[in-house]
Amino acid sequence: MDSLLFYPPFRVGLIVQIGAILLLIAVAVLGLWQVAQAPIGLEFLLYLIPVFIAAIFIPLFGYRAYALWRAYYLIERDGIYMRWGLREEVIPMDVVHWVRSSQEMETNLPKPWLRWPGAVLGMRKLQDGTLLEYIAAQSNNLILIASGDRVFAISPANQEEFILAYQRFTELGSLSPLSPHSIYPANLLRRVWASPIARYLLLAGLLISLGLLVLVSLYIPSGPQISLGFNPDRTPTDQVPSVYLLLLPVLNSFFYIANALLGLYLFRLEERQILAYLLWGSGLITSGLFIVAVIFIMQAR
């Protein structure tokens, strides 16, 4: 047997994160419904808050759910692989000091500050100053891997089999030690920022999205009613409250965030970077079309 593949426990984490996404969607829809009926003023702004909170956290929970679904730990005689979303780590077997269960530790491990089932990620320090990095789906019953200047806390579903596999591969010895390899999401963001094309496309999309929101916000107080179309005789259809225009910048924001995240995923591989550029460029076109739609609606009232 050349290698063994282990997965973290999925069920609870996926239920929590998909449940959070559905709850945020419901909150956003309710917020938009209230916005459409609220008068311009403080109440109007308060109903917008849950909509923008949902726009921020839905992609976060979506990425965490995707990372958990694709996560795995692979162990072979030459090293240990760990993957969790955009986070990847390769540890050569000859630099692994020990592998043991967290239950063998004499003291309680410090936990990441921000964590939930299916996403126990982050770094803390042990009492002796050693870095402890969590790449796990749960906070307890972990496997600890000491390597170099840090300890990794992981959560394979079958812990005993993982430890036995490590012992078995250690006894066999490494034939060709792997090269240490670390990829962090922050590294990807630095690569994207270092690319002028990617940087300008993302910044331009953000500015256009903000401009669309400002345009709609400035127009709503001056035009309480709008028409969303024309009858066959080219007369405007029945008018509706102008706050309905907020649907367009909100939808555009969701599209921008989704485009940005999917583009980041494609940008990881050099041969797919052109697809990321095309995706971000199409996002600019989409935002431009939203602005044209808003201007058209404003002139048709």
Summary of the structure (lengths in Angstrom):
residues: 301
radius of gyration: 25.0
end to end distance: 71.9
largest distance: 84.2
contacts: 910
relative contact order: 0.12
helix: 56%
strand: 21%
